[in-house]
């Protein structure tokens, strides 16, 4: 095992600010408005490529394609040869705002959200990209000057701190706190616009970024105190929902991160090839996982495994671990993911012997009982977890997929046991797509069964939730795409 430690006060201060700072606007907020998406009445002259729909799905094998159902609640842009895409503007104009919205990209799609129609946050399918840029998902798009030499026209763009984007067809969430430019009584600009903070999928990717002027593609190079939001419509298929705008009638002051005399330099762990760290893991609404193993990769996709339940408890994309809670001072033994996290529910054993397909899921606490046997490392340093349950020995290995698009998990048993089932997912909802892939938990991630020796997975109800189970005969191999 090789661990690389990196101390970054800048990242840690932003982290402290995020924890200690309620989302900007509680004092100065004048109005909170969630855009009505039962129709297009909140927008100015929408082109026919913009529609209100009930649901959308992407197809990972089809570029720039979304299928949809009729209904309301979602704003979808689907430009094609029949319906030319045009940008969409809100009727209302805004100065300082806090903006929240969820969005879903088609495979290979490109779009953008412009604050005041002038300052673009890039929206793009960058699934599998390790090195984010200013023109990839979450980037603040560059400015442009045709008079500059070739290769230098683009400038003042800002890449996100890390790529915490999800796969096409999955819902992602932005939270943006924006300060509009300031003008004196004569109309002269006296202060630039500022992205106070931009958070993507729960991770801060920009903090106090001053914008010297409009980004490329702006509706105007002349800046304004108030202007509409603009959704790019001439590039790719994209959908939006839950668009919430907190607007400010009078300009708010630029709020600084509060001083913290007790702040310490963080202890951050970069993932070298297959880094491994054992620690406690705290999960929301669940007891502390006290025998967790976190495995990192250079592809920037990592996971944590609960040895007490033989359960994959979380995967994440981005940076590896913050070990400050574990190693600073006396510590509390825990570590925390630094990227965009996908969790898999409360820890519960992954294999059970059921009397029938509808029997309640039970843990192996009687008879042979569950017995963890630790893990062994292969030649690449990848762990294979071992345990005994229901009279059979189990091997369980997780690998990162090519381009870091997710993980592949292979679970094998040493001998056949009657009525043995493996729980693939426990979620609020589960949808099987046309190609047999499963969309889990309101399109949070995909689950694809690659090989199960002929066994067929099935979805069932369980205490108001859904479970995805599959009989295990010998080996199950499946992928989680996120």
C-alpha positions as CSV (number, residue, x, y, z in Angstrom):
1,X,0.0,0.0,0.0
2,X,1.2,3.5,-0.9
3,X,-0.4,6.6,0.5
4,X,0.4,10.2,-0.6
5,X,-0.4,12.9,1.9
6,X,-1.3,16.4,0.7
7,X,-2.1,19.4,2.9
8,X,-4.2,22.1,1.2
9,X,-5.2,25.0,3.4
10,X,-7.3,26.5,0.6
11,X,-9.4,23.5,0.1
12,X,-9.8,23.0,3.9
13,X,-10.9,26.6,4.4
14,X,-13.6,26.2,1.8
15,X,-14.7,23.0,3.5
16,X,-14.9,24.8,6.8
17,X,-16.8,27.7,5.3
18,X,-19.3,25.2,3.7
19,X,-19.9,23.5,7.1
20,X,-20.1,26.7,9.1
21,X,-21.9,28.9,6.6
22,X,-25.7,28.6,5.8
23,X,-26.4,29.1,2.2
24,X,-26.0,32.8,1.4
25,X,-29.1,35.0,1.6
26,X,-30.9,34.4,4.9
27,X,-30.5,38.1,5.9
28,X,-30.9,39.8,2.5
29,X,-33.3,37.5,0.7
30,X,-36.3,39.3,-0.7
31,X,-38.0,36.5,-2.5
32,X,-37.7,32.7,-3.1
33,X,-39.3,31.4,-6.2
34,X,-39.4,27.8,-7.6
35,X,-40.1,28.1,-11.4
36,X,-43.5,26.7,-12.3
37,X,-42.8,23.8,-14.7
38,X,-46.4,22.9,-15.4
39,X,-46.1,25.0,-18.5
40,X,-43.6,27.4,-20.2
41,X,-45.2,30.6,-18.9
42,X,-42.0,31.6,-16.9
43,X,-40.0,31.9,-20.1
44,X,-39.9,34.4,-23.0
45,X,-40.9,33.0,-26.5
46,X,-39.7,29.4,-26.1
47,X,-38.7,27.6,-29.3
48,X,-40.4,24.3,-30.1
49,X,-37.3,22.4,-28.9
50,X,-38.3,23.2,-25.3
51,X,-41.1,21.1,-23.8
52,X,-42.6,20.4,-20.4
53,X,-42.6,16.6,-19.8
54,X,-43.2,14.1,-17.0
55,X,-40.0,12.0,-17.1
56,X,-36.9,11.6,-19.2
57,X,-34.3,8.9,-19.8
58,X,-31.1,8.9,-21.7
59,X,-29.7,6.0,-23.7
60,X,-26.0,5.4,-23.1
61,X,-25.6,4.0,-26.6
62,X,-27.2,6.9,-28.4
63,X,-25.6,10.3,-28.7
64,X,-27.7,13.4,-27.9
65,X,-30.9,11.3,-27.4
66,X,-33.6,11.5,-24.7
67,X,-36.8,9.6,-24.4
68,X,-39.6,11.1,-22.4
69,X,-43.2,10.7,-21.2
70,X,-45.9,13.3,-21.2
71,X,-46.7,15.2,-18.0
72,X,-45.2,18.1,-16.1
73,X,-42.5,19.0,-13.7
74,X,-39.5,18.7,-16.1
75,X,-38.2,21.2,-18.6
76,X,-36.6,19.4,-21.5
77,X,-34.7,20.8,-24.5
78,X,-34.4,18.3,-27.5
79,X,-33.1,20.1,-30.5
80,X,-33.2,18.1,-33.8
81,X,-33.7,18.7,-37.5
82,X,-37.5,19.3,-37.0
83,X,-37.2,21.6,-34.0
84,X,-34.2,23.9,-34.1
85,X,-32.9,24.7,-30.6
86,X,-32.8,28.2,-29.4
87,X,-31.7,29.7,-26.0
88,X,-34.4,30.0,-23.4
89,X,-34.7,33.2,-21.2
90,X,-36.7,33.7,-18.1
91,X,-39.2,36.6,-18.1
92,X,-37.9,37.8,-14.7
93,X,-34.6,39.5,-14.4
94,X,-32.2,39.0,-11.6
95,X,-29.2,40.6,-9.9
96,X,-27.7,38.8,-6.9
97,X,-29.2,35.3,-6.6
98,X,-28.8,31.9,-5.1
99,X,-29.8,29.4,-7.7
100,X,-30.5,25.7,-7.3
101,X,-31.5,23.3,-10.0
102,X,-31.2,19.6,-11.1
103,X,-30.3,18.6,-14.6
104,X,-29.8,15.5,-16.7
105,X,-27.7,15.3,-19.9
106,X,-28.1,13.1,-22.9
107,X,-25.0,11.0,-23.8
108,X,-22.5,13.3,-25.5
109,X,-24.6,16.4,-25.0
110,X,-23.5,20.0,-24.4
111,X,-25.4,22.9,-22.9
112,X,-25.0,25.7,-20.4
113,X,-26.6,28.0,-17.9
114,X,-25.9,31.7,-18.2
115,X,-26.2,33.9,-15.1
116,X,-27.7,37.2,-16.4
117,X,-27.4,35.8,-19.9
118,X,-23.7,36.6,-19.8
119,X,-21.7,34.3,-17.5
120,X,-21.8,30.7,-18.4
121,X,-21.5,27.6,-16.2
122,X,-20.9,24.8,-18.7
123,X,-23.2,21.8,-18.7
124,X,-21.7,18.8,-20.6
125,X,-21.5,15.1,-20.6
126,X,-17.9,14.6,-19.2
127,X,-18.4,11.1,-18.0
128,X,-15.1,9.4,-17.8
129,X,-13.0,12.6,-17.8
130,X,-10.3,12.7,-15.1
131,X,-8.9,16.2,-15.8
132,X,-11.7,18.9,-15.8
133,X,-11.3,22.0,-17.9
134,X,-13.0,25.4,-18.1
135,X,-15.1,24.1,-21.0
136,X,-16.2,20.9,-19.4
137,X,-19.0,20.2,-17.0
138,X,-19.0,22.6,-14.1
139,X,-16.5,24.9,-15.7
140,X,-16.8,28.7,-15.8
141,X,-16.6,29.2,-19.6
142,X,-13.7,31.3,-20.9
143,X,-14.0,34.8,-22.2
144,X,-13.0,35.4,-25.9
145,X,-11.1,38.1,-27.8
146,X,-10.7,37.7,-31.6
147,X,-8.0,40.3,-31.7
148,X,-5.6,38.1,-29.7
149,X,-3.1,35.7,-31.5
150,X,-4.3,32.2,-32.5
151,X,-4.5,30.0,-29.5
152,X,-4.8,32.9,-27.0
153,X,-8.3,34.2,-27.8
154,X,-9.8,32.2,-25.0
155,X,-8.9,33.5,-21.5
156,X,-10.2,33.9,-17.9
157,X,-11.9,30.5,-17.9
158,X,-12.0,28.5,-14.7
159,X,-11.9,24.7,-14.5
160,X,-13.8,23.0,-11.6
161,X,-11.5,21.9,-8.8
162,X,-12.4,18.2,-9.6
163,X,-14.6,16.3,-11.9
164,X,-17.6,15.3,-9.8
165,X,-19.9,14.8,-12.7
166,X,-22.3,11.9,-13.1
167,X,-23.1,9.7,-16.1
168,X,-25.6,10.9,-18.8
169,X,-29.1,10.0,-17.9
170,X,-28.6,10.6,-14.1
171,X,-29.8,13.6,-12.2
172,X,-27.2,16.1,-11.1
173,X,-27.5,19.1,-8.8
174,X,-26.0,22.6,-8.9
175,X,-26.1,25.2,-6.2
176,X,-24.8,28.6,-7.3
177,X,-24.4,31.7,-5.3
178,X,-23.9,34.7,-7.6
179,X,-23.1,38.4,-7.0
180,X,-24.0,40.7,-9.9
181,X,-21.6,43.4,-11.1
182,X,-21.9,46.8,-9.3
183,X,-22.5,50.2,-10.9
184,X,-22.3,53.7,-9.6
185,X,-24.9,56.4,-10.1
186,X,-23.6,57.3,-13.5
187,X,-23.8,53.6,-14.7
188,X,-20.1,53.0,-14.6
189,X,-19.1,49.5,-13.4
190,X,-17.3,49.7,-10.1
191,X,-17.1,46.0,-9.2
192,X,-17.0,42.8,-11.2
193,X,-19.5,39.9,-11.0
194,X,-18.5,37.1,-8.7
195,X,-19.3,33.4,-8.4
196,X,-19.3,33.4,-4.7
197,X,-19.7,29.7,-4.6
198,X,-20.6,26.9,-7.0
199,X,-21.4,23.4,-5.7
200,X,-21.9,20.4,-8.0
201,X,-23.4,17.2,-6.6
202,X,-22.6,18.2,-3.0
203,X,-18.9,19.3,-3.7
204,X,-17.6,22.9,-3.9
205,X,-16.0,23.4,-7.3
206,X,-15.6,27.2,-7.3
207,X,-15.2,29.6,-4.5
208,X,-15.1,33.4,-4.8
209,X,-14.2,33.6,-8.5
210,X,-14.2,37.1,-9.8
211,X,-15.4,37.5,-13.4
212,X,-13.7,40.2,-15.3
213,X,-16.4,40.3,-17.9
214,X,-18.9,38.2,-19.9
215,X,-17.9,34.7,-21.0
216,X,-17.9,33.7,-24.7
217,X,-21.3,33.5,-26.2
218,X,-22.8,36.2,-24.0
219,X,-25.9,38.0,-25.1
220,X,-24.0,41.2,-24.7
221,X,-20.5,42.5,-23.7
222,X,-22.3,45.3,-21.9
223,X,-22.9,44.2,-18.3
224,X,-26.0,45.0,-16.3
225,X,-27.3,45.1,-12.7
226,X,-30.2,42.8,-13.6
227,X,-30.9,40.4,-16.5
228,X,-32.7,37.1,-17.1
229,X,-31.4,33.6,-16.7
230,X,-30.5,31.9,-19.9
231,X,-30.6,28.2,-20.7
232,X,-28.5,27.3,-23.7
233,X,-30.7,25.6,-26.3
234,X,-28.9,25.2,-29.6
235,X,-26.4,22.5,-28.6
236,X,-27.6,19.3,-27.0
237,X,-30.5,17.5,-25.3
238,X,-30.8,18.3,-21.6
239,X,-33.6,18.3,-18.9
240,X,-34.0,20.5,-15.8
241,X,-36.2,20.3,-12.7
242,X,-36.6,21.9,-9.3
243,X,-35.3,25.3,-10.4
244,X,-35.3,27.4,-7.2
245,X,-34.2,31.1,-7.3
246,X,-33.6,33.2,-4.2
247,X,-33.3,36.7,-5.5
248,X,-32.2,39.9,-3.8
249,X,-33.8,43.2,-4.3
250,X,-30.9,45.2,-2.9
251,X,-27.3,44.1,-3.4
252,X,-25.9,42.0,-0.6
253,X,-22.3,42.5,0.6
254,X,-19.7,40.0,-0.4
255,X,-19.6,37.6,2.5
256,X,-16.2,36.3,3.5
257,X,-15.5,32.9,5.1
258,X,-15.6,33.4,8.8
259,X,-12.3,33.4,10.7
260,X,-11.8,30.2,12.6
261,X,-9.0,30.3,15.2
262,X,-9.3,26.6,15.7
263,X,-8.8,25.6,12.1
264,X,-6.1,23.1,11.4
265,X,-4.2,22.1,8.3
266,X,-6.1,19.2,6.8
267,X,-4.7,15.7,6.2
268,X,-5.8,14.7,2.7
269,X,-5.0,11.5,1.1
270,X,-4.3,11.3,-2.7
271,X,-5.0,7.9,-4.3
272,X,-2.0,6.3,-5.8
273,X,-2.4,3.0,-7.6
274,X,-5.0,1.1,-5.4
275,X,-4.5,2.9,-2.1
276,X,-6.2,1.3,0.9
277,X,-7.2,2.8,4.2
278,X,-9.1,1.2,7.1
279,X,-11.1,3.5,9.2
280,X,-14.5,4.3,10.7
281,X,-17.1,5.6,8.2
282,X,-20.1,7.7,9.2
283,X,-23.2,7.3,7.1
284,X,-26.2,9.6,7.3
285,X,-29.0,8.0,9.4
286,X,-27.0,4.8,10.1
287,X,-24.8,3.5,12.8
288,X,-21.1,4.1,12.4
289,X,-19.3,1.5,10.2
290,X,-16.5,0.5,12.4
291,X,-14.7,-2.0,10.1
292,X,-14.6,-0.1,6.8
293,X,-12.0,-0.4,4.1
294,X,-11.7,2.4,1.5
295,X,-9.9,1.7,-1.8
296,X,-8.7,4.5,-4.0
297,X,-7.7,4.5,-7.7
298,X,-5.8,6.9,-10.0
299,X,-8.9,6.9,-12.2
300,X,-10.5,9.0,-9.5
301,X,-13.2,6.5,-8.6
302,X,-13.1,5.0,-5.1
303,X,-15.2,2.9,-2.8
304,X,-15.7,1.8,0.8
305,X,-16.5,-1.7,1.9
306,X,-18.1,-2.8,5.2
307,X,-16.4,-5.9,6.5
308,X,-19.1,-6.5,9.1
309,X,-21.8,-6.9,6.5
310,X,-19.8,-7.7,3.3
311,X,-21.5,-4.7,1.8
312,X,-20.4,-2.1,-0.6
313,X,-21.5,1.0,1.3
314,X,-20.4,3.9,-1.0
315,X,-18.6,4.8,-4.2
316,X,-17.4,8.3,-5.2
317,X,-15.8,10.2,-8.0
318,X,-13.2,12.9,-7.5
319,X,-10.5,13.2,-4.8
320,X,-9.9,10.4,-2.3
321,X,-10.1,10.9,1.5
322,X,-10.0,13.5,4.2
323,X,-8.3,11.8,7.1
324,X,-8.2,14.9,9.4
325,X,-10.9,13.5,11.7
326,X,-8.9,10.3,12.0
327,X,-5.4,11.6,12.6
328,X,-5.5,15.1,13.9
329,X,-4.8,15.3,17.6
330,X,-6.4,12.3,19.3
331,X,-8.8,11.8,16.4
332,X,-12.1,9.9,16.2
333,X,-11.0,7.2,13.8
334,X,-13.1,8.3,10.9
335,X,-12.3,9.4,7.3
336,X,-14.5,11.2,4.8
337,X,-14.8,11.0,1.0
338,X,-13.6,14.2,-0.8
339,X,-15.7,13.8,-4.0
340,X,-19.2,13.2,-5.3
341,X,-20.6,10.3,-3.2
342,X,-23.2,7.7,-4.1
343,X,-24.3,5.7,-1.0
344,X,-26.2,2.4,-1.0
345,X,-28.3,2.6,2.2
346,X,-28.0,1.2,5.7
347,X,-25.4,-1.5,6.1
348,X,-27.0,-5.0,5.8
349,X,-25.6,-8.3,4.8
350,X,-25.6,-8.8,1.0
351,X,-26.5,-12.5,1.0
352,X,-29.5,-14.2,2.5
353,X,-31.2,-17.6,2.4
354,X,-34.9,-17.1,1.8
355,X,-37.7,-19.6,1.9
356,X,-39.3,-18.0,-1.2
357,X,-38.9,-14.9,-3.4
358,X,-41.2,-12.8,-1.1
359,X,-39.7,-13.7,2.3
360,X,-38.3,-10.9,4.3
361,X,-34.6,-10.2,4.0
362,X,-32.7,-11.6,7.1
363,X,-29.1,-11.5,8.2
364,X,-27.2,-14.7,8.8
365,X,-27.1,-14.8,12.6
366,X,-27.9,-18.4,13.3
367,X,-26.6,-21.8,12.1
368,X,-23.2,-21.4,10.4
369,X,-23.4,-17.6,10.8
370,X,-21.6,-14.9,9.0
371,X,-17.8,-14.8,9.5
372,X,-15.6,-12.2,7.9
373,X,-12.2,-13.4,6.8
374,X,-10.6,-10.1,5.8
375,X,-9.1,-9.7,2.4
376,X,-6.2,-10.7,0.2
377,X,-4.3,-8.6,-2.4
378,X,-3.7,-9.7,-6.0
379,X,-0.7,-8.8,-8.1
380,X,-2.1,-5.3,-8.8
381,X,-2.8,-4.6,-5.2
382,X,-6.5,-5.0,-5.5
383,X,-8.3,-6.6,-2.5
384,X,-10.6,-9.6,-2.7
385,X,-12.8,-9.8,0.4
386,X,-13.5,-13.2,1.9
387,X,-16.2,-14.4,4.2
388,X,-18.2,-17.5,5.2
389,X,-22.0,-17.5,5.3
390,X,-24.8,-20.1,5.1
391,X,-22.2,-22.9,4.8
392,X,-20.3,-21.5,1.8
393,X,-17.2,-19.4,1.3
394,X,-17.6,-16.2,-0.6
395,X,-15.0,-14.1,-2.6
396,X,-15.9,-10.5,-3.4
397,X,-13.8,-8.2,-5.6
398,X,-14.5,-4.7,-6.9
399,X,-12.6,-3.2,-9.8
400,X,-12.8,0.3,-11.4
401,X,-14.1,0.3,-14.9
402,X,-12.3,1.8,-17.9
403,X,-12.1,5.6,-17.9
404,X,-13.4,5.6,-14.3
405,X,-17.0,5.3,-15.4
406,X,-18.0,3.2,-12.5
407,X,-17.1,-0.1,-10.8
408,X,-17.4,-3.8,-11.6
409,X,-18.1,-6.3,-8.8
410,X,-17.7,-10.1,-8.9
411,X,-19.1,-12.2,-6.1
412,X,-18.5,-16.0,-6.1
413,X,-19.5,-18.8,-3.8
414,X,-17.5,-22.0,-3.2
415,X,-20.4,-24.4,-3.3
416,X,-24.1,-24.3,-4.2
417,X,-26.6,-23.5,-1.5
418,X,-30.4,-23.8,-2.0
419,X,-32.4,-20.6,-2.0
420,X,-29.4,-18.3,-1.7
421,X,-30.0,-14.7,-2.9
422,X,-27.8,-11.7,-3.4
423,X,-29.2,-8.2,-2.9
424,X,-28.1,-5.9,-5.7
425,X,-29.9,-2.8,-4.5
426,X,-32.2,-1.4,-1.8
427,X,-33.7,1.9,-3.0
428,X,-36.7,4.2,-3.0
429,X,-37.4,3.2,-6.6
430,X,-35.9,0.9,-9.2
431,X,-36.7,1.0,-13.0
432,X,-35.7,-1.5,-15.6
433,X,-34.8,0.0,-18.9
434,X,-35.4,-1.4,-22.4
435,X,-31.9,-2.9,-22.6
436,X,-32.2,-4.6,-19.2
437,X,-30.1,-2.1,-17.2
438,X,-31.6,-0.8,-14.0
439,X,-32.0,2.8,-12.9
440,X,-31.7,3.1,-9.2
441,X,-33.1,5.6,-6.7
442,X,-34.7,8.3,-8.9
443,X,-32.0,7.9,-11.6
444,X,-29.1,8.3,-9.2
445,X,-27.0,5.5,-10.7
446,X,-27.2,2.6,-13.2
447,X,-26.8,-1.1,-12.3
448,X,-26.0,-3.6,-15.1
449,X,-25.8,-7.3,-14.7
450,X,-22.9,-8.6,-16.8
451,X,-23.0,-12.3,-16.0
452,X,-25.0,-14.2,-13.4
453,X,-24.8,-17.8,-14.8
454,X,-28.3,-17.6,-16.2
455,X,-30.0,-16.2,-13.0
456,X,-32.5,-13.5,-13.5
457,X,-32.8,-10.5,-11.2
458,X,-36.2,-9.3,-10.0
459,X,-37.6,-6.2,-8.3
460,X,-39.8,-6.6,-5.2
461,X,-41.5,-4.4,-2.6
462,X,-40.0,-4.3,0.9
463,X,-41.4,-2.0,3.7
464,X,-42.3,0.8,1.3
465,X,-39.0,0.5,-0.7
466,X,-37.8,-1.6,-3.6
467,X,-35.2,-4.4,-3.5
468,X,-33.4,-5.8,-6.5
469,X,-32.5,-9.4,-5.8
470,X,-30.9,-12.3,-7.8
471,X,-30.5,-16.0,-7.0
472,X,-26.8,-16.8,-6.6
473,X,-25.7,-20.2,-8.0
474,X,-22.0,-19.7,-8.5
475,X,-20.8,-16.3,-9.6
476,X,-22.5,-12.9,-10.1
477,X,-20.7,-10.1,-12.0
478,X,-22.4,-6.7,-12.2
479,X,-21.5,-3.0,-12.8
480,X,-22.5,0.2,-11.1
481,X,-22.3,3.2,-13.5
482,X,-22.5,6.6,-12.0
